Amino acid sequence: MSLLKKFLILMLVVLVSACGSKGTPKAEDLAPKPAGYSATPTYEIGPGDEVRVTIWKNPDLSVEVPVRPDGYISVPLIGDVRAVGQHPEQVATEIEQKLGQYLRSPKASVIVSKLVSHEFVSRVRVVGAVADPKSISFRQGITVLDLVLEAGGVNEFAEPDLAQLYRKTESGVQSYPVYLEQILFKGRLDTNYELEPGDVVSIPERRF
């Protein structure tokens, strides 16, 4: 075989391999990317939460109050302070700044004494063709399969291999395919994703 012929065959093999690899997405490219959940996240105050405001050496100004639906709390002497969407440290800083008009070098601490909004945000949900669609409290390590089993499994009308996982990310809500039939009946766990707070698993019904 001539040198030129060998070279042409080698080039053909390289081109075929390149085309094949380009057309087949890697499994990790299809998997959901973590939304940044941490086991110890910095908590943002929400409506309905209760916060304890303590002013050092001023017990008369220290209160425990609910966060109103408009997002504010009421603090003696200074009135309304924005709380929703803020970390406790940020609220404490704003209280200190406002109290600075009346007190010398005030020191404030803010503690969330009752979590209400967090209970709603930190849930995972399964909807659609399951025995008992539900919303449950998130727990670390819970997977798609765990959630579906909590809901009693898929019902007789389900199309399990068309299930989707919906996750809120920095770029908006993203959806990821979940091959639930493969998970349930064939033990293929590639898409048995670990869930994060706020995730929704949707299982459609068959089209007859």
C-alpha positions in Angstrom: 0.0 0.0 0.0 1.4 3.4 -1.0 2.2 6.0 1.6 -0.4 8.4 0.1 -3.1 5.8 0.4 -2.2 5.1 4.0 -2.4 8.8 4.8 -5.8 9.2 3.1 -7.2 6.2 5.1 -5.9 7.6 8.4 -7.5 11.0 7.7 -10.8 9.4 6.9 -10.8 7.5 10.2 -10.0 10.7 12.1 -12.9 12.6 10.4 -15.4 9.8 11.1 -14.4 9.7 14.8 -14.7 13.4 15.1 -18.2 13.5 13.6 -19.4 10.7 15.8 -18.2 12.3 19.0 -19.6 15.7 18.1 -23.1 14.3 17.6 -23.3 12.4 20.9 -23.7 14.6 23.9 -22.0 13.5 27.1 -24.2 12.3 30.0 -22.8 15.0 32.3 -23.8 17.7 29.8 -27.5 16.7 30.2 -27.5 16.5 34.0 -28.8 19.5 36.0 -26.1 21.8 37.4 -26.2 22.5 41.1 -28.2 25.7 41.9 -25.7 26.6 44.6 -27.5 25.0 47.6 -25.3 24.8 50.7 -26.0 22.8 53.9 -25.5 26.1 55.8 -26.9 28.8 53.6 -27.2 32.5 54.6 -30.9 32.9 55.4 -33.0 35.6 53.8 -35.9 36.8 55.9 -39.4 36.2 54.3 -43.0 37.3 55.0 -44.5 35.7 58.1 -41.2 35.0 59.8 -40.7 36.2 63.3 -37.6 38.1 64.3 -36.1 39.0 67.7 -34.5 42.4 67.8 -32.2 43.0 70.7 -30.7 46.5 71.4 -27.7 46.3 73.7 -28.3 48.0 77.1 -31.8 49.1 75.9 -34.2 46.4 76.8 -37.2 48.7 76.2 -36.3 48.9 72.5 -35.8 45.1 72.2 -38.8 43.3 70.6 -39.9 40.1 68.9 -42.1 40.9 66.0 -43.6 39.2 62.8 -42.5 40.3 59.4 -45.6 41.9 57.8 -46.9 41.1 54.4 -45.4 44.4 53.1 -42.0 43.1 54.1 -41.3 45.4 57.1 -41.0 45.0 60.8 -41.8 47.7 63.4 -39.1 48.7 65.8 -39.7 51.1 68.8 -38.4 54.6 68.3 -37.5 54.3 64.6 -40.6 52.7 63.1 -40.6 50.5 60.0 -37.5 48.7 58.9 -37.3 46.6 55.7 -36.7 42.9 56.4 -37.9 40.8 53.5 -35.1 39.7 51.3 -32.5 40.8 53.8 -30.1 38.8 55.9 -30.5 39.3 59.7 -27.1 41.1 59.8 -28.3 43.6 57.1 -31.4 44.3 59.1 -29.3 44.8 62.3 -27.1 47.3 60.4 -30.0 49.3 59.2 -31.5 49.4 62.7 -28.2 50.6 64.1 -28.0 53.4 61.5 -31.5 54.6 62.3 -31.0 54.4 66.0 -27.8 56.4 65.6 -30.0 59.5 65.4 -31.2 58.9 69.0 -28.5 56.8 70.7 -24.8 56.9 70.9 -23.1 53.9 69.1 -26.1 51.6 69.3 -25.6 47.9 69.0 -28.3 45.7 67.5 -28.7 42.0 66.9 -31.4 40.3 64.8 -32.3 36.7 65.1 -35.0 34.8 63.1 -36.9 33.1 65.9 -39.6 31.5 63.8 -39.1 30.3 60.2 -42.3 30.4 58.2 -41.3 31.5 54.7 -38.4 29.1 54.8 -40.7 26.1 55.2 -42.4 27.0 51.9 -39.2 27.7 50.0 -37.3 24.7 51.2 -39.7 22.1 49.8 -39.6 19.7 46.8 -42.7 18.8 44.8 -43.9 16.1 42.5 -46.9 16.7 40.3 -48.8 14.9 37.5 -49.3 11.2 37.1 -48.5 9.9 40.6 -50.7 8.2 43.1 -50.5 11.2 45.5 -49.1 14.5 44.1 -47.5 16.3 47.1 -45.1 18.9 48.4 -42.6 17.7 51.1 -39.9 19.3 53.2 -36.5 19.1 51.6 -33.9 16.9 53.2 -30.4 16.7 52.2 -29.6 13.7 49.9 -33.2 13.2 48.7 -33.4 12.0 45.0 -36.0 11.9 42.3 -36.8 8.3 43.1 -37.2 9.1 46.8 -39.7 11.8 46.0 -41.7 9.7 43.6 -41.9 6.8 46.2 -43.1 9.4 48.8 -45.9 10.1 46.4 -46.9 6.5 46.1 -45.3 5.8 42.8 -46.5 6.5 39.3 -50.2 5.8 38.4 -51.6 3.7 35.6 -51.8 6.7 33.2 -48.2 7.8 33.6 -45.7 8.3 30.9 -42.6 7.9 33.2 -39.9 8.3 30.6 -41.2 11.8 29.7 -40.8 13.1 33.3 -39.0 16.4 33.8 -37.1 18.0 36.6 -37.6 21.8 36.9 -35.0 23.8 38.8 -34.6 27.5 39.3 -31.2 28.7 38.4 -29.5 32.1 38.1 -30.4 32.1 34.4 -34.0 31.2 35.0 -36.0 27.9 35.4 -34.3 25.0 33.6 -35.8 21.6 32.8 -34.0 18.3 32.7 -35.2 14.9 31.3 -35.8 12.2 33.9 -36.1 8.7 32.5 -38.2 7.4 35.3 -39.2 4.2 33.7 -35.5 3.3 33.3 -35.1 4.2 37.0 -38.1 2.2 38.3 -38.0 -0.9 36.2 -34.5 -1.2 34.8 -32.4 0.1 37.6 -30.7 2.7 35.4 -30.0 5.6 37.8 -28.3 8.1 35.5 -31.2 10.5 35.8 -32.0 9.8 39.4 -30.8 13.3 40.3 -30.2 14.5 43.8 -32.8 17.2 44.5 -32.3 20.8 45.8 -34.8 23.1 47.6 -37.5 24.3 45.3 -37.2 21.5 42.7 -40.3 20.2 41.0 -40.6 16.8 39.3 -43.4 16.6 36.7 -44.7 13.3 35.3 -47.1 13.6 32.3 -49.9 11.3 31.5 -50.0 9.1 28.3 -51.8 10.5 25.3 -54.4 7.9 24.2 
